[in-house]
């Protein structure tokens, strides 16, 4: 059976394509990030994603579903409990999470905050779920007066610490994040501790690019681990390195936005490397999904669509490209949280058969299993490969 040289995975962060059967358990019934956004805007114009077959996966206003597709198309269901970034990416890479990571809709327990404050030698501000931009607007002045860090969370399993760089230098902020990571064990073992530095610009508080995630490592070997162990190159672009706790990667390239993520992906596609290029494009989720901004989300998606011909043009013989997502974040619902949805799956590359439907895959892990088989590596524990269906 033919084998590939490179597996390229591009995650359009939060681009869900319809509620999962169990969506009501997390109050996500009716969520459909793509279709609802298209509906409220009177349709989307994404000619290159349309040509790949995006409109054939499910009805999306503005995208034709009766055109021949240039890629294999389908959607994937999430088996893992939860609907967060870590869970979604881990499942893509072959690790299913049966129990959701803990979340804190009322803030962290007093005992957790007390232990953290004692460990860093000062009290904290906040301790509640909040938008990162809003909480520094609310508490930034008090933080600067007192020197106390701002602790907050979200619908995700995160312990976030915000600090002004002139009050708590970035390296010191990273140090206290490591303290939090060590303290948060057992039932409070959150998926990520996140450093959120900011600066004062006139009368505004502006977050900087010094964000750093301190993540739990996956409990079992992932697609990345298997590829690296086999001597292949694993390029992690965007927050991929953080999500996998910097395990299984050979090169990590953090990015500030989607455009930089696309540029870095194109740059690595030009190089003669064998292995995996794994990219996360964060802007969809961070800038628009969580802020209930369907117009901005659509513009961002159109921006990716404009760059898609460059990505497709950069494919070489032996490349397999998969475009997918990690969860939903419907900007049209009252909630600003992630939504439990199917994710789209578009797959293309050289030496494949005639494009057709891949149907509904039973797990995100099917993608990781496919990449592993296509690279000729040992199989992962989870996931059912569809590589034979591509040939």
N, C-alpha and C positions, 0 to 999 in steps of 0.2 A: 504494500500500500504506500502511495506517495506520502512523504513527510514534509512538513514545513520547516523553514529556517527561523522565522520570527512570528511570534504571536503579539499582535498589537491590540490592546484593549483601551478604549476611550470611554470613560464614564461621564455622562452628562448629568451631573449631580442633581438629583431630585426629579428627573423627568419621568414621572409616573404615567401610566397609560390605562388607568382604571382600577377601581377598588377590588381588593382581594375578597374571597368569600367570607373571611373572618373580619372584615374591616369594621363591622359594627362593634366589635369588642373594644376597639380603641376609638370609638366615636368618629370613624372615618367614612361611614357610609355616604355614597354620593360623590366621593372624591375621584377626580380624573384630571390630573394636572394638565395633560395635553389637550384633551377634548374640551374640558370646561374653559380653559384659556382661549381656545379657538372660538368657542361659542360666544363668549362675552365680547370678543373683539371682532366678531363678524367674519372669522376665518383667518388662517395663517398662510403666509406665502413662504414656502420652504422648498423651492424647486429641486434642489439637489438631494435632500432627504426624501422628498416625494419620489424621485427617480430611483432611489435605492429600494423603496417599498414601504416607507413609513405609513402612508395612507392605506396600505393593504392590511395592516395589523388590526386596526379597528377604525370605525368612522371618526374622522377628524375634519371639521369644517375647513374648507379651503384646500384640502389635499385629496387628490383623486385616488380612488382605490381600484380603478379599472385599467390602470396602465401596466404594461410589463415592467417587472422590477429588475434592476441590475444587481441586486444583492438577495441573499436568503433573508427571510424576515419571519418574525414571530414575537412572542412575548414570554417572559419568565415569571413564575410565581415564587414568592419568598416562603421558604419552609421555616426559617429561624423565627423565634419569638422576638418581637420588637420591630422597629422601623427606623433605625438610626444608621448613621454613616458607617460605623464600625461593623455592625451586624451585616449590612448589605455588602460591603467590600469583602469581609471575611467569607461570606457565603459564595460570592463570585469566585473566590480563590479556593473553595473546597472545604470550608469549615462552617458547619451549621451550628448555630447557637440555640440550644433548646430552651434556655431560661433567659428572659430579658434582663438586661443590665438595670440596676436600680436607678430610679428617677425620683426627683424631690419637688413635687408641685407646691409644697409649703415651705421650701427651704430645707437646709440640712439640720439634723437633730442637734440640740444644744450641746450634747456630749461631744459630737464630732467637731463642732466649731470651737469648743473650749480646749480640746486637745490640740487643735491646730494653732490656736492663738498662743497657747503655752509654749508650743514648739518653736514658733517664730518670734516670741517675745513681745508681742503687741496684739491689741484687739483688732477685730475686723469690722468693716462696714458692710451693709447690705444683707447678705444671706437670704436671698429670695430669687424666684424665677424672674428673669427680666431680659429685655433686649439689651445687647451689649452697648449700643450707641446711646440708648435712653438712660441706662443706669450710670454711665459716666457723666452724662449731662446732669443727672439728679444728684449724684454724690461726689462728683469730681472736686468741687470746691472744698467740701469737708475733708476729703482725702488729702488734698494739698495742705490744708491747715493742720491736720493731725498726723499725717504720715501713715495712717492705717490703710492697709490694702482693702480693695473692694472684692468681696466674694459673692458670686451669683451663679445661677444655674439656668437651665432651659428645659424644654420638653425632652431633650436628649439626656443621656446619662453622662453629665459633665459637671466638673467642679472648676469653675472659671475664676481666675484671679486677675483683676485689672489694677494697673498702677501707672501713674505718670512717670515717665522716664527720668524727670529731674528730681523726683521724690524718692522713688525706688528704682535704681538703675536696672537695666534689662537683665544683666547677669544675676543680680540679687533676686529679681522676680523669678528667674528660672530656678534659683536655689530654693526659694520657698515653695515653688511648685513641686520640686522633687520631694520636699518634706511632706507636702500634701499627698503625693503619690504613694509614699511609704506608709502614711497613716491610714489611707483609705483601703482597708482590707476587709475580708469577710463579707458580711452582708452589705457593706458600703463600698464594695469594690467597683467604683464607677469606671466606665469605659475609657474616659479621657479626663485628665487634668490639663487645663489650657491656660497658658500665660497670655494676657491681653494688654500689652503696653500701649500707652497713648501719650500724646503731647498736647500742650496748650497752644492754640493758634488764634491770637486775638481773644475773642470771647467764646471760642469754641474749643471743645475737647475732641481731638482727632486721633483715631486708632492708627498705629503705625504698622509696618510690615514685620515687626519683631514677634508676631504670634508664634508660639511654639506649643505643640501638643505632647503630652506625656501619657502615652496610651498603654493599655494592657497588651501584653503579647498574646497572639493566638494560642489556644491550648493544644493545638496539634499542627503538624507540618501543613503548609499551604502550597499552592501553586508556585509561589515565589521561592519557598524553601526547597522544593523538589528541583526546580530549574537551577538554582544556585548550586545545590549539592552535585548536580550533574555537570557542573563546570560552565554553565551558560551564563550570559550576561543578563541581569535583571535591572532595567532602568525604571526608576520610580519618579514620576513627574507630578508636581503639585503636592497634595497632602498624602499621597500613597505611602511614603516612608513613615510618616507619623501614624497613620491608621494601622500599619503592621508593626508598630513599635520598632522600626528600623531593622527588622529581621527579614532575611531572605533577599535583601537588595544588594546590588553591587555598586550602583550609582544612584544617588538621590539628587533631584533637581527641584527644590521648592520654587513655587511661582506666586506672583502677587495677584494674578487675574487670569481670565480665560485666554486673552490674547497671548500672554506670555506662555501659558500652557500649550497653546497651539504651536507657537514658534519653537518651543523646546522639543515638542513632539516631532515636528518637521525636521529639526536639526538632527535628532537622533535617527530618524528614518533615513537620512542621507548617509549615515555611517554604516560601515560593513560590520555589523554586530549580529551575533546569533543568540537568540533567547527571547526575552519578553520586554516590550515597552508598555508600561501600565500608566495611564494618565487619568487624573481627575480634573475636571473643569468645574470649579466651585461656584462661579458667579451666579448660575441659575438659582441655586439654593440660598446662598448667603445674602446676595444683594436683592433678590426679587421674590423668591418663594416665601421666605420667612417674613417679608415685609408686605405681603399681599399686594404685589404690584404686577398684575398680568401684562400691562403694556410694556414695562421694563423687561419682564421675562421673555415676552415675544421678541422684542428687539434683540435681546441677547441670543436667543435661538436663531434668529435671522442672521446675526453676526457669525455664528458657528456655521450656518448653512453656506454663507458666502465663502468661507475658508475651506469648506469640504472638498471642492475640486483640487485644491493643493494637496490635501491629505491623500485623496485617491490617486492623484498623479504621482505621489511619492512612493507608492507601493512598488515593491520589486518582486521578481520571481521568488517564490518561496515564502511570501508574506501572507498572513491571515489576519484581517482586520475585523474586530467586533466593536460595534457602538452600542452602548447600553446605558443603564442607570442603576442607582443603588437603593432607591425608595422614591416616594412621591413627596411633593410639598405644594399642594394645590393652592395657587394664589387667589382663587375665587371664593374660597370658603371663609367663614368667620375666623376659623382657627389659623394661627400663624405657625403651627407645628407641622412636623412631617406627617405624611399620610401613608397608610398601609396600602400599597398598590402593586399591581403588576408593573414590570419595566419592559420597555421595548428591546428588541434584539435585531440588529442588522449585521450581517456577516458577508464579507466578500474577500476575494483574493485570487491569486493566479492558480491555475490547475484545478479549479473546482468545476462541478457539474452545472447544469442549467439551474439558475436561481428559482426557488420555489418556497412555499411556506414551511416553516419549521414547527408550526403549531404553537401550542402552549406548553412550554417546558415546565416540568414539575418542580424545578429548583433553580435558583441562580447558579448553584454549583455545577449545573450542566455545562456552563460556559468554561469553567476551570477544567472540568474533566475532558472537554473537547480539546482545549489548548494542550493539555498534558499528552493526550493520545497523539495529537498532530505533531508534537515535538518528539515523539518516541520515548517519552519518559514513563516512569513507574506510575500506576494509577493512584488517584487520591481516594480517600475513604468515602467521600460523598460526591454525588453527582453522576449523571448518566450522559456519557459522551454522545454527541450527534455528529461526530466527524465523518462517519461513513455516509451519513445523509447528505453531506456536502460534496461528495465525490461523484 
